[in-house]
Amino acid sequence: MCRRTGSTLRSCPHGDAFAVGNDDAGIDALIGRLKAVGADAVALAATGGFETQAVAGLSSAGLTVLVVNPAQVRAYTNAIGRRAKTDPIDATVIAAFVLANKPEIRPLRDAETQALSDLVARRHQIVQMIVAEENRLRMMLAKQAQKSIKRLRTALRRELESLDADLDGHIRESPIWQVRETLLVSVPAVGSTTARTLLAELPELGSLDRSQIASLAGLAPWTRQSGTWKGKSFIGGGRGKVRAVLFMAALVASRYNPALTTFRDRLVAQGKPKIVAVVATMRKLLTILDAILRDNKPWQNA
């Protein structure tokens, strides 16, 4: 089992702790050592994408790779009373967490899906930069500074157009993606940005039941409860990028999708807080999209 820390990977197979670089040479060395001891699986904690290179290298070598939620590992660490924190201890705890919880092994994203994910993420970054520059323009008084902002904003908009063209080309390379995108955007309030984010970040969509897909997206409610006391329900975890695009899609759907507008209005009329109604609409929309891909049938107006 291994964990990423900075530019190194820490490993503790069979109690043996060692470190390798988080680069091609280090990953090759790790693969050799893991294969030598006959490792059944390799678990890494998600670290904001820094684990991607290791995951790709290990899976390409035929090793079973699990990327675990670091929040769950921290909770497990607290539960077993491990206060000390070092790289070997962290790696050992990750191994113990996997052995104790036996998380489901899901197929990793292939290279094409990862490339789509990278393009979608880059598009989101460019959009954020454009919004930031527009906000600065409203606050800026100096004419020279305004000109600078406008030049940069123009360049960013050209880059956004270029990325959209790249995304169009990437989708066209896959007939399956073309069909799935067409099915997803058939739903009122679901545009190409939402559809492509779902294709990249939630490839399981259409193959799981409603509770499983809601859990993956972090939309399955959970409640704090102890004895007779019952706290509020929350959502969390799961795939944040998916949840973000579904939130915006649900807001639009609440106005322009008659079925979901009626659904949300009914919850509000029952006294549900508006944010609760929006989250429920997100979950309802995700369930609809899951069924559309599963049945391979576009949206039909009631």
TIMARBA-311496 format. One record per residue (C-alpha): z, x, y; residue in one letter. Coordinates in Angstrom, 3 decimals, padded with zeros to 6 digits, always signed. Layout:
REM TIMARBA-311496
up, east, north, r
Z, X, Y, a;
...
//
This chain:
REM TIMARBA-311496
up, east, north, r
+000.000, +000.000, +000.000, m;
-000.726, +001.357, +003.447, c;
-000.217, +000.622, +007.102, r;
-002.034, +001.806, +010.215, r;
-000.122, +003.643, +012.885, t;
-002.041, +005.113, +015.814, g;
-004.725, +007.353, +014.367, s;
-003.122, +007.651, +010.929, t;
-002.740, +005.550, +007.815, l;
+000.571, +005.645, +005.973, r;
+000.682, +005.010, +002.254, s;
+003.338, +004.591, -000.412, c;
+001.655, +004.089, -003.808, p;
+004.242, +004.296, -006.580, h;
+006.829, +005.472, -004.048, g;
+004.735, +008.438, -002.903, d;
+004.537, +008.598, +000.904, a;
+001.711, +010.431, +002.654, f;
-000.439, +010.134, +005.765, a;
-004.172, +010.395, +006.371, v;
-006.293, +010.104, +009.483, g;
-007.641, +006.689, +010.406, n;
-011.205, +008.021, +010.316, d;
-013.958, +008.449, +007.726, d;
-012.477, +011.629, +006.232, a;
-008.969, +010.190, +006.086, g;
-010.123, +006.910, +004.560, i;
-012.154, +008.790, +001.924, d;
-009.043, +010.809, +001.052, a;
-006.995, +007.600, +000.828, l;
-009.573, +005.985, -001.454, i;
-009.442, +009.004, -003.767, g;
-005.657, +008.925, -004.023, r;
-005.485, +005.166, -004.527, l;
-008.101, +005.238, -007.272, k;
-006.315, +008.139, -008.944, a;
-003.131, +006.058, -009.332, v;
-005.036, +002.893, -010.290, g;
-003.874, +000.796, -007.315, a;
-004.293, -002.940, -007.943, d;
-004.543, -003.845, -004.265, a;
-004.185, -002.377, -000.806, v;
-002.326, -004.255, +001.905, a;
-002.584, -003.521, +005.614, l;
-000.869, -005.246, +008.501, a;
-003.270, -006.618, +011.110, a;
-003.074, -004.446, +014.208, t;
-005.433, -005.929, +016.748, g;
-008.578, -004.704, +015.040, g;
-007.548, -001.071, +014.529, f;
-007.396, -001.766, +010.802, e;
-011.081, -002.813, +010.662, t;
-012.501, +000.612, +009.768, q;
-009.998, +001.096, +006.970, a;
-010.579, -002.410, +005.601, v;
-014.336, -001.865, +005.562, a;
-014.076, +001.512, +003.865, g;
-011.560, +000.433, +001.229, l;
-013.388, -002.779, +000.342, s;
-016.724, -000.929, +000.153, s;
-015.106, +001.362, -002.401, a;
-014.356, -001.645, -004.610, g;
-010.635, -001.882, -003.831, l;
-008.971, -005.257, -003.316, t;
-007.795, -005.389, +000.304, v;
-005.317, -007.807, +001.848, l;
-004.760, -007.974, +005.601, v;
-001.304, -009.462, +006.120, v;
+000.233, -011.101, +009.176, n;
+002.615, -008.604, +010.851, p;
+004.857, -011.433, +012.073, a;
+005.402, -012.554, +008.491, q;
+006.163, -008.981, +007.446, v;
+008.712, -008.652, +010.268, r;
+010.376, -011.893, +009.186, a;
+010.509, -010.599, +005.604, y;
+011.979, -007.302, +006.848, t;
+014.774, -009.182, +008.624, n;
+015.360, -011.369, +005.572, a;
+015.962, -008.376, +003.297, i;
+018.098, -006.603, +005.896, g;
+015.917, -003.546, +006.476, r;
+016.907, -002.404, +009.959, r;
+015.591, +001.155, +009.870, a;
+011.962, +001.610, +010.918, k;
+009.789, +004.523, +009.872, t;
+006.187, +004.645, +008.684, d;
+007.123, +005.117, +004.980, p;
+009.686, +002.296, +005.208, i;
+007.141, +000.009, +006.883, d;
+004.578, +000.750, +004.156, a;
+007.166, +000.086, +001.455, t;
+008.152, -003.227, +003.080, v;
+004.507, -004.329, +003.245, i;
+004.160, -003.571, -000.471, a;
+007.356, -005.494, -001.243, a;
+006.211, -008.412, +000.920, f;
+002.925, -008.697, -000.998, v;
+004.671, -008.473, -004.375, l;
+007.225, -011.121, -003.355, a;
+004.864, -013.586, -001.683, n;
+001.643, -013.012, -003.630, k;
-000.639, -014.063, -000.749, p;
-003.968, -015.583, -001.711, e;
-006.755, -013.018, -001.804, i;
-009.668, -014.265, +000.271, r;
-013.126, -012.686, +000.419, p;
-013.458, -010.305, +003.343, l;
-016.108, -010.872, +005.969, r;
-019.367, -009.143, +005.171, d;
-021.047, -006.737, +007.575, a;
-023.274, -009.412, +009.123, e;
-020.352, -011.751, +009.774, t;
-018.336, -008.880, +011.262, q;
-021.273, -008.016, +013.531, a;
-021.460, -011.651, +014.666, l;
-017.717, -011.590, +015.333, s;
-018.104, -008.448, +017.463, d;
-020.900, -010.045, +019.522, l;
-018.911, -013.253, +020.038, v;
-015.862, -011.210, +021.109, a;
-017.946, -009.138, +023.523, r;
-019.442, -012.282, +025.045, r;
-015.936, -013.623, +025.632, h;
-014.958, -010.369, +027.359, q;
-017.982, -010.538, +029.681, i;
-017.201, -014.156, +030.579, v;
-013.618, -013.157, +031.405, q;
-014.887, -010.349, +033.647, m;
-017.216, -012.744, +035.485, i;
-014.351, -015.177, +036.093, v;
-012.151, -012.323, +037.334, a;
-014.815, -011.145, +039.804, e;
-015.356, -014.689, +041.086, e;
-011.605, -015.017, +041.665, n;
-011.578, -011.716, +043.562, r;
-014.525, -012.844, +045.694, l;
-012.579, -015.882, +046.895, r;
-009.691, -013.650, +047.984, m;
-011.725, -010.822, +049.565, m;
-012.338, -010.729, +053.336, l;
-014.184, -007.439, +053.849, a;
-017.971, -007.908, +053.777, k;
-018.584, -004.586, +052.000, q;
-016.126, -005.501, +049.270, a;
-017.757, -008.913, +048.874, q;
-021.156, -007.240, +048.446, k;
-019.708, -004.964, +045.758, s;
-018.260, -007.909, +043.868, i;
-021.539, -009.843, +044.083, k;
-023.506, -006.859, +042.734, r;
-021.142, -006.486, +039.810, l;
-021.155, -010.224, +039.162, r;
-024.967, -010.199, +039.059, t;
-024.935, -007.296, +036.593, a;
-022.388, -009.059, +034.400, l;
-024.467, -012.238, +034.367, r;
-027.511, -010.221, +033.259, r;
-025.404, -008.681, +030.503, e;
-024.250, -012.154, +029.457, l;
-027.876, -013.277, +029.178, e;
-028.655, -010.190, +027.086, s;
-025.713, -010.883, +024.760, l;
-026.767, -014.510, +024.355, d;
-030.231, -013.288, +023.346, a;
-028.654, -010.876, +020.853, d;
-026.584, -013.722, +019.411, l;
-029.662, -015.942, +019.150, d;
-031.456, -013.199, +017.243, g;
-028.488, -012.581, +014.975, h;
-028.267, -016.272, +014.087, i;
-032.044, -016.475, +013.464, r;
-031.763, -013.680, +010.893, e;
-029.775, -015.986, +008.620, s;
-031.247, -019.367, +007.583, p;
-027.783, -020.415, +006.411, i;
-026.274, -019.723, +009.830, w;
-029.088, -021.601, +011.528, q;
-028.401, -024.680, +009.421, v;
-024.623, -024.433, +009.863, r;
-024.898, -024.000, +013.628, e;
-027.225, -027.018, +013.868, t;
-024.734, -029.102, +011.886, l;
-021.780, -028.016, +014.040, l;
-023.451, -028.633, +017.409, v;
-024.476, -032.117, +016.263, s;
-020.880, -033.122, +017.054, v;
-020.516, -034.226, +020.705, p;
-018.432, -031.649, +022.638, a;
-019.255, -028.777, +020.273, v;
-021.573, -026.243, +021.891, g;
-023.114, -023.021, +020.651, s;
-020.141, -020.888, +021.777, t;
-017.709, -022.965, +019.710, t;
-020.084, -023.106, +016.747, a;
-020.715, -019.356, +016.724, r;
-017.041, -018.553, +017.070, t;
-016.322, -020.743, +014.045, l;
-019.130, -019.117, +012.042, l;
-017.776, -015.663, +012.847, a;
-014.030, -016.246, +012.728, e;
-013.678, -019.091, +010.218, l;
-016.335, -018.541, +007.520, p;
-014.200, -020.603, +005.113, e;
-015.053, -023.745, +007.101, l;
-016.614, -026.304, +004.757, g;
-015.042, -024.890, +001.604, s;
-011.362, -025.855, +002.020, l;
-009.427, -029.112, +002.291, d;
-008.070, -030.390, +005.602, r;
-004.574, -028.922, +005.229, s;
-005.862, -025.497, +004.185, q;
-008.360, -025.230, +007.033, i;
-005.737, -026.405, +009.554, a;
-003.347, -023.749, +008.274, s;
-005.978, -021.004, +008.615, l;
-006.618, -022.024, +012.218, a;
-002.895, -022.172, +012.998, g;
-002.996, -025.921, +013.585, l;
-000.741, -027.012, +010.724, a;
+002.531, -028.244, +012.304, p;
+005.825, -026.809, +011.125, w;
+009.325, -027.996, +011.982, t;
+012.621, -026.185, +012.444, r;
+015.215, -027.969, +010.347, q;
+018.713, -027.249, +009.104, s;
+020.776, -029.828, +007.239, g;
+020.611, -033.108, +009.122, t;
+019.352, -031.394, +012.290, w;
+015.620, -031.512, +012.866, k;
+013.966, -029.687, +015.730, g;
+010.579, -030.066, +017.348, k;
+007.349, -029.359, +015.486, s;
+005.277, -026.339, +016.444, f;
+001.933, -024.780, +015.689, i;
+001.276, -021.059, +015.549, g;
-000.079, -018.147, +013.586, g;
-003.519, -018.468, +012.092, g;
-006.649, -017.356, +013.915, r;
-006.127, -017.348, +017.640, g;
-009.812, -017.129, +018.604, k;
-010.547, -020.261, +016.576, v;
-007.633, -022.110, +018.130, r;
-008.768, -021.134, +021.648, a;
-012.309, -022.513, +021.288, v;
-011.036, -025.654, +019.562, l;
-008.663, -026.279, +022.463, f;
-011.519, -026.263, +024.970, m;
-013.727, -028.323, +022.637, a;
-010.938, -030.884, +022.186, a;
-010.565, -031.262, +025.962, l;
-014.283, -031.964, +026.273, v;
-014.265, -034.225, +023.210, a;
-011.440, -036.265, +024.727, s;
-013.882, -037.282, +027.475, r;
-017.324, -037.290, +025.877, y;
-016.872, -037.949, +022.150, n;
-016.096, -041.692, +021.787, p;
-014.403, -041.359, +018.394, a;
-012.087, -038.567, +019.526, l;
-011.502, -040.191, +022.909, t;
-010.227, -043.302, +021.136, t;
-008.102, -041.146, +018.813, f;
-006.455, -039.253, +021.680, r;
-005.936, -042.365, +023.833, d;
-004.230, -044.117, +020.931, r;
-001.745, -041.251, +020.569, l;
-001.009, -041.230, +024.304, v;
-000.523, -045.012, +024.249, a;
+002.023, -044.518, +021.466, q;
+004.040, -042.306, +023.793, g;
+002.950, -038.897, +022.510, k;
+002.977, -036.117, +025.144, p;
-000.530, -035.240, +026.308, k;
-000.385, -031.707, +024.882, i;
+000.629, -033.117, +021.493, v;
-002.327, -035.493, +021.654, a;
-004.652, -032.586, +022.471, v;
-003.382, -030.533, +019.514, v;
-003.833, -033.534, +017.226, a;
-007.378, -033.903, +018.589, t;
-008.032, -030.232, +017.837, m;
-006.884, -030.771, +014.261, r;
-008.976, -033.947, +013.955, k;
-012.060, -032.165, +015.316, l;
-011.590, -029.265, +012.906, l;
-011.305, -031.710, +010.008, t;
-014.557, -033.386, +011.088, i;
-016.374, -030.049, +011.335, l;
-015.048, -029.007, +007.920, d;
-016.352, -032.243, +006.368, a;
-019.739, -031.911, +008.083, i;
-020.324, -028.448, +006.618, l;
-018.913, -029.460, +003.254, r;
-021.201, -032.493, +002.970, d;
-024.112, -030.811, +004.756, n;
-024.579, -033.902, +006.944, k;
-024.763, -033.949, +010.753, p;
-022.559, -036.073, +012.986, w;
-023.258, -039.781, +012.849, q;
-022.191, -042.073, +015.703, n;
-020.093, -044.975, +014.474, a;
//
